[in-house]
């Protein structure tokens, strides 16, 4: 793999934009494509970057990313795609999350830090992955043209990594933190939430020192400015999208009367599933055949499980998990309505994917969802977030109007094809890579860059490492 990296991008080759093929290190501390948007982002963006003719090496920790296999001649310029595993202690793996590792599993001080942070109620992975990634990248100095971090925002990524850094922030995790605090029903729970999200202090400090930030929507851009304090001129919107070849209409898949489909994590308040469950109970008074299929894990307890029991709709709510891409697409195609009930989204891949299949969408106006779903009555039915009554009215409206379903479904797919595809996302990302490289060539050598002041500048790597270690120790000891 290293030999291939050194040979990639020869002067006689050209990428799809006519420039030199780039050697890209794409970092992701959490890469599972079946749980959360980060893994989906890495999988599809890496494939399309390779198709544009670039060498892409994904460097990830558990759960490891799943990458698509490309034929030798796939795409423009013979791009290559590979995975390098950078193992952690995998403390949150199933079926034994929050496990204590055995003595022979410890390899170095980073492992000790990872366990200590977990023991004190914190979430260590962004910090510890960044420290491992720093060590790995510095050992391979000169092998990459650009380093692209997928929202790790850890101290280890400050200072000199051997190539310019571009960072994607899908949305500030401080938004998730506040929504979970708002939903907490006791002082003990609030203390637990504050401790778990202690890493967001690190992410704020790191984000403010980044020279180039990509984000997925205008809404996220503004919130990165407000929540993280990043300068506006350093943030660039590059919309992501759906795999429109996979997520496409298929008239051969029969629709199931009354079926509503959503992709949601039941135990995350910002996903708004509890409001959809309440809305379903209301909808069933007019449409008794209405039922909900949730792509996600069934909750054993908590607000969603309690709501299902309270409204007596156990038989009308089904949870499915571990399904293949093809099964997911057919499930969405089989629904009369897709729903995104989230209180907030930084982009909303489920909305784009449902629209790409031609399935009509009911979505809230939380966060950036309107940027994806479009206007009410034109490409979707839009309702306020956190309003079960409005959600029920929107679902009933679509279930009772086949002509409206057909019109919104067709308009939704057309919107995705125009604006939200992974090919467009890769092209926009490469443009930002080239800007970062041009800025790096213009940067004065031997002095502190004006755009990256202080001890974290690329001219003071040793000092940055020492400071990161001190602050990492502080994070591991903090209690709230």
N, C-alpha and C positions, 0 to 999 in steps of 0.2 A: 504493500500500500504506500509506504513512504517513497519507494522508488517511482511508483506511478505518479505520486504527487510532484516529484521533482521533474518529471518529464512533461507534465500537463502544461498546456498553455504555451506552446512553442511559438516563436514569432511568426511562423508561417500559417498558424491557425487563426481563425476569427470566430468570435461569438456572434450571436444573432443580431446584436446591435452594431456590428462592424468593428468592435474593439477587441483588445486582447482578452482571451479567456482568463478568468480569475480563479485562483485557488482559494476556496472559501471554507473556513472553519465555522460551522453552525452549532452553537452550544445550546443544550437544553437540559435543565436539571430534572425535568419530569416529562417523559416523552410518550406516555401511554395514549395512543390515538383513540381508544375507546372510553376514555374517562377524562373529560376536560379538553378545552380548545388548544392548549399548548402542543399536545401531541399531534393533533390534526394539522395545525399550522406547520410544524416541522415536516411532517410526512409530505404534504402537498407542495409546500414551497420548495423543499429540496429537490423533489422530482422535476418541477418546472424550471428551476435554476439549471439543473443538469441538462434538460432538453434545450436550453438556450446555448449550451456549449461550454458550461463552466464545470470545473472540478469542485464537487461538494463533498466535504467530509463532515458528517454529523457526529458530534462528540456529546454523548449523553450518559446519564445515570439511570438507575432503576426507578420506575419501570422503563425498560429500554424502548426507544422509538422503533416503530415498524416502518421500514422504508419500502417503496415500490421498486421492483426490479425493472431495469431498462435494458433493452436490446442494445448491442454494440452500436448499431446505426440509428438508434432512436434519437430524434431531435436534430438540432443544428449544431455542427461543430464537434460531435462526438463527446459530449459531456459525460463525466463519470460521477458515480454516487456511491458512497461507502459509509459504514458505521464504525466508529471507535467507541468501545464501552469503557466508561470511566466509573468503576464500581464504588458505590457507597456501602454502608452497612445495611441498607434496605430495611430500616427500622419500622416501616409502616406497611410491610408486605402482608398479604393474606396467606394463611389464615391466622397469623399471630402478630397483629400490629402492636406497636409499642413494646416490642420484645427487648429483652436484655441480651446482648450478644455474649457468646462464650469467649473465654480468655484468648483462645488462639485465633479469634477473628480480628483482633485489634492489630493494625499494621503500623500506625503512627499517631502523632498527637492530634491530627485532624479527626481521626476516629474517636478519640477520647472526648474531644470537644463536641462531636455529634451526639454521643450518648449523654453527656452531661447536660446539654441543652434540652434533650428530650426528657430527661429525668426531672428537670425543673419546670416542665410544662411548656417549653418553647418549641418552635419549629425550626430545626437547624439546616435544612437542605439547601436553601439559597446561599447561605454563608459557606457551608462546607464544600458544596460543589464548586463554588467560585474559587476557593483555595486550591482544590485539586486541579481545576482547569488551569489556573495560573501556573502551577508547577508543570503541568503537561505541556502547555503552550510555550513556556520559556525553554523547555528542553528541546523543542522542535522549531526554534527560531529560524526564520527564513523559509519555512515550508508553505506559508500561507500569505496571500496578498491582503486578505481582509478577514476579520473576526466578527462574527455576528452572534450576539448574545440574545437568547429568547427569554427575556424578563427574569434573569437570575438576579441582577442588580446587587451582587455581593461584593464585599470589600476586595476580594482577590482579583477582581477584574479592573481595579484601578492601577495606574502606573503603566510601565512599559511591558506590553505583552508580545512585542515583536512584529506587530502589524496594527493598522488602524482598527478601531473598534466602532461598530454600529450596533445599537441596541434596540430591540423591539419591546415596547411596553404596551400590552393590549389594553389595559386600563389600570389605574392605581389600585393596589390591593387595599389601600386605606378605605376605599368604598365598601368592600366586603366587610372589613373590620367594623365600620360604623353600623352597617345593617345588622350584623350579628350582635353588636352591643345593644341596638334598639330592640332586638328580639329577645334578649336575655331576661329571664324572669326572676333572677335572684342576684344578690351581691356576689356570691361565690361564683356564679356563672359569668358575671361581668369580669371578675378578676381573672378567671380562666381564659376568657376571650382576649383580654389585654395581654396576658402572658404569651398566648399562642401567636398573636400577631406582633410580638415585640420586634420581629425581623423587619417590619415596615419602617422602623426608625433608620435602620441601615439602608434600606432601599431609597429613602428620601435623601440621605447624605450622598449616596452614590449617584443617584439620578441627576443631582444638581451639578455634578462634575463631568457629565457625559457630553462629548462634543456633537454627537449625532444620534437622535432618537427617532425611531419610526413608530407610528401608531396606526390603528386600523380605522379610525373614524374621527370626524371633527369634534364630536362630543368628548371622546377620550383625550384628544389634544388639549381641549380647554381644561379638563380635569387634571391632566398632568401638570399643567401650569399652576392651577390653584392648589392642588393637594401636595405636589412634590416640589414645587418651586423651580421647575426647569424653565429656562428662558424660551420664549415663543419661537425665536429664530433658529433654535436648535431642533425643533420638532417638525416632522414631516408626515403627512397622512398618506399611507399607501393602503388602499382598501384590499381586503382579502376576499375570498369568494368560495363558491361551491365547485365541486367536480361535476361540471355540467354534462359530461359524457355518462357518468355513473348515475347521477341524480337527474333523471329525465323522465318524461311521461311514457307510459306504456299502457295503451288501451286494453291489452290482453289481461292485465291484472284487474280482477273485479273489485269494485268498491263494496265495502261492507256497510249497510245502512246504519247510520247513527254513530259510526266510529270516529272518535277524536283521538289524535296522536300528539304526544308531546315528548320532548327530550328534557329530562330534568333530574336533578339530584334532590331527593326529598329532604335531606337534612341541611340544605343550604338555604337560608331564608330569602336571599335575593332572587332565587329562582321562582318564587311565588307559587309553588305547587299547591300550597294549602288553599289559596284563593281559587285555583282551578277546580279543586275537589268540591269546594262549597258551590261554585258555579255549576258544576255537573249536577249536583243535587237539585238545583233550581231548574236546570234545563230538562231534567227527566220528568218534571210535572207536565211539560208540553210535548216532549219527545221521549216516550218511555223506552224506546230502543237505544237511546244515547248511552254510550259507554266510552271509557277512557283507557287507552293503552299508553303506559308510561315507559319510555326507554330509560331504564335506570333501576337501581336496587330498591327492592321493597323495604320500607322502614318497619322495624319491629316495634318502635314506640316513637314518641314525639308528636308534634302538632299535626303532621299529615296523617299518621296512623290514627290519631284520636279523631280527626275530622271524618275520616272514612267510616269509623265506627259510629260516631255521633249521628251522621246522616243516614246510616244504614245502607250504604251502597257498596259493601264489600264485593258483591258479585258483579258490579259495574266498573270496577277499576282493576286493571291487570298490569303487572310490572314484568318487563322482559329485560334481560341483560345477557351479555356474552354472545350477541347475534353477529353474524357476518355483515359486511357492507351490503352485499346483495339482499340479504334478509331485511336489513334496515330500509333499503330503498323500496322494496316491495311492501313493507309495512306502511310506509308513508303513502305510497300509491294507493293502498287499499282503503285509506281513510277518506271520509267525506270532508273532514276539516283537520288542518294542523293548527296547533296552538302554541304560542310562546307567551306564558303568563308572567315573565320575569319582572321584578321590581326595577332591575337595572341590568343592562348588558353593555359591554364595551364595543361589541359589534353585533353578534348573534348569528353564528354559523347555522344553528338549527332553522332560523327563519329563511336564510338564503337557500339551504338545502331543500326545505319543504317547497319553497316557491319554484325551485328549479325542476321539481317533479311535476309541476302543474297542479299541485294540491292547494286549494284556497286556504288562506292564512287568517287567523285571528291573532293579533299581537297587541301587547301593551305599548305605550309610548315611553317606556322606561329607558333612560340612557340613550344609546345610539340606535335603538331598534327602528325608529322612524327613518333613519338614514338608509337602512337596508330594506325595510318593508314598504316604504313609500307612503302615499297618501291614502287616508281612509276613503273607501268607496272606489278607488282607482286600481290599486294593486293588492289591497288587503282590507280587513276590517280592523280599525284601530280603536283601542279602549284605554282608559287611564290605568296605571299600575295600582295594584292593591285594592281594586274595586270588583268584588265578586259579582255584584249585580250587573255592572256594565259588561263584564266578561260573559255572564250568562246570556245577556241580551244579544251580544255579538254572535255567540255560538248558535243560539236559537234562530237568529236571522239567517245564517248561512245554511243550517240544517234544513230549513223550510223553504229554501229558494234555490232550486237547481240551476236556473239560468244565471243567477248571481255567482254561484260557485264556479260555473264554467268560465264566466267572463273574468273573474278575479284570478282564477288559476292560470289562464292563458296570459294575462297581463303581468302576473307575477314572474312567470318564467322569462318573458321577454325582458323584464327589468334586470333580472340576474344576468342574462346573456349580454346585455349592454354594459353593465357596470361591475359585476362581481364574479370574476373568474380567476382561477389560480395563475393562468398564463399572464393576465394583466398584472396581477400582484407581483409575479417574478420580474417582469419588465420594469415595474416601478422601483422594486428593491434594488435591482442592478444599477439603475440610474443613481440611487443614493450611495451605493458602494463606490461608484466612480467619482462622485463628488467628495466622498471621504478621502479617497486616494489622492485626488488633486489637492485637497486642503493639506494633507500630510506632506506632500512634496513641497508646498509653499511654506511650511512651518520652519521657522529659524532653528537651526541645530546649535546645541550648546547652550541654550538659554531656556527659560520657562516660557511656554507659549502663552500669549495674552488671553487666549480663549479657554485655558485650562489651568487656573492658578493654583498655587499652594502646594502642599506636600504630596498631592496625588498626581502631579504632572508626570509625563512620560520621561522627564529628565531626572526624576528622583525615585527610581523604583525601590531601592532598598529602604528608604525612609517610608514609602507607602506601605511596604510589607510590614514594617515594625508597627506603624500606626494601625493597620488592619488587625494585627494580632492583639494589640491592646484593646481595640474596640470590640473585637470578637469576644474577648474574655469578659468585657463588660456586659455584652449581650447575653452571654451564658449565665451570668449571675443575677441579671435583672429579674425582678419578681412581678412587675406589671408595667 
